[in-house]
Amino acid sequence: MIKKYLFPDRYFDDIYSITTELLTKLGIKGLICDIDNTLVPYEIAVPTPDVSEWICKIKEAGMQVSFVSNNNIERVNEFNRDLQFFASADSIKPSRRKLRAAMAFMGTDKTNTAVIGDQIFTDIFAGKRLGLYTFLVKPIKDKRTLFFKIKRMFEKLILKMYLKM
């Protein structure tokens, strides 16, 4: 159960290791991206130049991009303002509903869609439950709340098991 639903297909230090060449090789046509701590830290409201360039390369390669976030609508809309992709806020991941909506909007399905996120219990679990390809990236900058510290502790245990495979 842990391996099937909580192990990512790939684990990278950051999004920049997820190249268009890799995505093409995997047959990926659509990416569902988490925003906070995956693409930018929580306190950065808009895409950084590096993130914008990474997204631009993906678009130029003919792939679709969408954002599915558990954060609020104001935050997600501000991040997506200039990009104008499909973007969903308050997504309650690991719920799969907004991931399905993103795939419908992009015209992709579970055979050619990937999820990119920094959290095993939200991003990876949601993607795996739909049968999507999943990329886990190291968190850019963690929240320091007790809830996040406890969650990250359990994620580190799962990641340790994953890395021993």
LOLOPA-577353 format. One record per residue (C-alpha): z, x, y; residue number from 1; residue in three letters. Coordinates in nm, 4 decimals. Example, Ala and Ser with C-alpha at 12.3 -4.5 7.8 and 13.67 -1.06 7.14 Angstrom:
R        z        x        y pos code
R   0.7800   1.2300  -0.4500   1  ala
R   0.7140   1.3670  -0.1060   2  ser
This chain:
R        z        x        y pos code
R   0.0000   0.0000   0.0000   1  met
R   0.0915   0.2778   0.2463   2  ile
R  -0.2272   0.4705   0.1745   3  lys
R  -0.4503   0.1619   0.1867   4  lys
R  -0.3179   0.0143   0.5117   5  tyr
R  -0.1427   0.2923   0.7047   6  leu
R  -0.3397   0.6106   0.6381   7  phe
R  -0.6202   0.6668   0.8883   8  pro
R  -0.9606   0.7694   0.7628   9  asp
R  -0.9520   1.0663   1.0015  10  arg
R  -0.6847   1.2253   1.2182  11  tyr
R  -0.7645   1.4317   1.5285  12  phe
R  -0.5787   1.5913   1.8161  13  asp
R  -0.7732   1.3839   2.0700  14  asp
R  -1.0743   1.1580   2.1179  15  ile
R  -1.3020   1.4492   2.2065  16  tyr
R  -1.3116   1.5551   1.8425  17  ser
R  -1.4765   1.2210   1.7660  18  ile
R  -1.8338   1.3166   1.8435  19  thr
R  -2.1517   1.1134   1.8479  20  thr
R  -2.2771   1.3319   1.5630  21  glu
R  -1.9761   1.2372   1.3505  22  leu
R  -2.0079   0.8688   1.4388  23  leu
R  -2.3795   0.8708   1.3563  24  thr
R  -2.3125   1.0443   1.0238  25  lys
R  -2.0585   0.7712   0.9416  26  leu
R  -2.3008   0.4942   1.0401  27  gly
R  -2.0784   0.3728   1.3238  28  ile
R  -2.2477   0.1456   1.5778  29  lys
R  -1.9390   0.0074   1.7513  30  gly
R  -1.6064   0.1569   1.8603  31  leu
R  -1.2942  -0.0422   1.9301  32  ile
R  -1.0702   0.1779   2.1405  33  cys
R  -0.7071   0.1484   2.2285  34  asp
R  -0.6440   0.2546   2.5887  35  ile
R  -0.2863   0.3661   2.6466  36  asp
R  -0.1929   0.7006   2.4984  37  asn
R  -0.5288   0.7128   2.3193  38  thr
R  -0.7760   0.7468   2.6053  39  leu
R  -0.5361   0.8036   2.8955  40  val
R  -0.1594   0.8146   2.9530  41  pro
R   0.0084   0.4871   3.0469  42  tyr
R   0.0374   0.5810   3.4117  43  glu
R  -0.3346   0.6575   3.4582  44  ile
R  -0.5004   0.3333   3.5685  45  ala
R  -0.8669   0.4239   3.5250  46  val
R  -1.0708   0.6482   3.2949  47  pro
R  -1.0497   1.0168   3.3786  48  thr
R  -1.3777   1.2035   3.4314  49  pro
R  -1.3479   1.3508   3.0800  50  asp
R  -1.2947   1.0080   2.9243  51  val
R  -1.5843   0.8635   3.1249  52  ser
R  -1.8109   1.1455   3.0060  53  glu
R  -1.7036   1.0928   2.6416  54  trp
R  -1.7737   0.7186   2.6680  55  ile
R  -2.1078   0.7871   2.8387  56  cys
R  -2.2161   1.0102   2.5477  57  lys
R  -2.1296   0.7342   2.3032  58  ile
R  -2.3299   0.4788   2.5007  59  lys
R  -2.6237   0.7192   2.5327  60  glu
R  -2.6214   0.7568   2.1539  61  ala
R  -2.6809   0.3809   2.1301  62  gly
R  -2.3318   0.2792   2.0233  63  met
R  -2.1222  -0.0060   2.1601  64  gln
R  -1.7709   0.0399   2.3015  65  val
R  -1.4914  -0.2114   2.3481  66  ser
R  -1.1243  -0.1965   2.4388  67  phe
R  -0.8498  -0.3818   2.2536  68  val
R  -0.5059  -0.3211   2.3984  69  ser
R  -0.1586  -0.4615   2.3604  70  asn
R  -0.1015  -0.3987   2.7310  71  asn
R  -0.1271  -0.6692   2.9972  72  asn
R  -0.4443  -0.8119   3.1491  73  ile
R  -0.4017  -0.6415   3.4862  74  glu
R  -0.3798  -0.2979   3.3258  75  arg
R  -0.6754  -0.3556   3.0919  76  val
R  -0.8961  -0.5084   3.3629  77  asn
R  -0.8238  -0.2192   3.6003  78  glu
R  -0.9144   0.0349   3.3326  79  phe
R  -1.2358  -0.1533   3.2461  80  asn
R  -1.3343  -0.2479   3.6042  81  arg
R  -1.6187   0.0027   3.6417  82  asp
R  -1.7159   0.0154   3.2741  83  leu
R  -1.7538  -0.3590   3.2142  84  gln
R  -1.7201  -0.3459   2.8354  85  phe
R  -1.5643  -0.6108   2.6181  86  phe
R  -1.1919  -0.5713   2.6855  87  ala
R  -0.9012  -0.7625   2.5402  88  ser
R  -0.5433  -0.7494   2.6658  89  ala
R  -0.2220  -0.8789   2.5089  90  asp
R  -0.3919  -0.8353   2.1723  91  ser
R  -0.0746  -0.8341   1.9640  92  ile
R  -0.2047  -0.5640   1.7308  93  lys
R  -0.1764  -0.5399   1.4358  94  pro
R  -0.3247  -0.8865   1.4680  95  ser
R  -0.6924  -0.8722   1.3759  96  arg
R  -0.8106  -1.1580   1.5968  97  arg
R  -0.9108  -0.9507   1.9022  98  lys
R  -1.0734  -0.6842   1.6845  99  leu
R  -1.2901  -0.9574   1.5320 100  arg
R  -1.3753  -1.0802   1.8827 101  ala
R  -1.4746  -0.7269   1.9862 102  ala
R  -1.7022  -0.6919   1.6819 103  met
R  -1.8619  -1.0305   1.7512 104  ala
R  -1.9260  -0.9293   2.1118 105  phe
R  -2.0721  -0.5920   2.0096 106  met
R  -2.2791  -0.7424   1.7280 107  gly
R  -2.1203  -0.5157   1.4682 108  thr
R  -1.9355  -0.5764   1.1452 109  asp
R  -1.6812  -0.4018   0.9246 110  lys
R  -1.9439  -0.1722   0.7758 111  thr
R  -2.0374  -0.0134   1.1093 112  asn
R  -1.7317  -0.0447   1.3327 113  thr
R  -1.4465   0.2000   1.3834 114  ala
R  -1.1077   0.1740   1.5517 115  val
R  -0.9597   0.4581   1.7554 116  ile
R  -0.5908   0.4560   1.8401 117  gly
R  -0.2690   0.6531   1.8621 118  asp
R  -0.0387   0.4223   1.6664 119  gln
R  -0.0299   0.3730   1.2919 120  ile
R   0.1562   0.0409   1.2943 121  phe
R  -0.0734  -0.1234   1.5490 122  thr
R  -0.4182   0.0359   1.5741 123  asp
R  -0.4595   0.1785   1.2247 124  ile
R  -0.2918  -0.1102   1.0425 125  phe
R  -0.5053  -0.3677   1.2273 126  ala
R  -0.8250  -0.1772   1.1554 127  gly
R  -0.7431  -0.1161   0.7913 128  lys
R  -0.6580  -0.4823   0.7352 129  arg
R  -1.0151  -0.5630   0.8462 130  leu
R  -1.1686  -0.2871   0.6368 131  gly
R  -1.2789  -0.0852   0.9414 132  leu
R  -1.3095   0.2908   0.9629 133  tyr
R  -1.0059   0.4246   1.1494 134  thr
R  -0.9427   0.7283   1.3658 135  phe
R  -0.5872   0.8231   1.4560 136  leu
R  -0.5416   1.0578   1.7508 137  val
R  -0.2264   1.2305   1.8638 138  lys
R  -0.0516   1.0369   2.1403 139  pro
R  -0.1268   1.1805   2.4832 140  ile
R   0.2172   1.1115   2.6265 141  lys
R   0.4795   0.8997   2.4574 142  asp
R   0.7030   0.6397   2.6055 143  lys
R   1.0651   0.7410   2.5790 144  arg
R   1.2160   0.4054   2.4900 145  thr
R   1.4382   0.3761   2.1848 146  leu
R   1.1853   0.1431   2.0198 147  phe
R   0.9040   0.3989   2.0551 148  phe
R   1.1234   0.6854   1.9376 149  lys
R   1.2121   0.4951   1.6207 150  ile
R   0.8532   0.3838   1.5624 151  lys
R   0.7219   0.7382   1.6086 152  arg
R   0.9832   0.8670   1.3640 153  met
R   0.8424   0.6390   1.0921 154  phe
R   0.4861   0.7241   1.1916 155  glu
R   0.5656   1.0952   1.1534 156  lys
R   0.6818   1.0310   0.7962 157  leu
R   0.3593   0.8477   0.7131 158  ile
R   0.1521   1.1183   0.8840 159  leu
R   0.3322   1.3835   0.6817 160  lys
R   0.2343   1.2011   0.3608 161  met
R  -0.1224   1.1647   0.4854 162  tyr
R  -0.1524   1.5357   0.5667 163  leu
R  -0.0289   1.6314   0.2156 164  lys
R  -0.3236   1.4504   0.0541 165  met
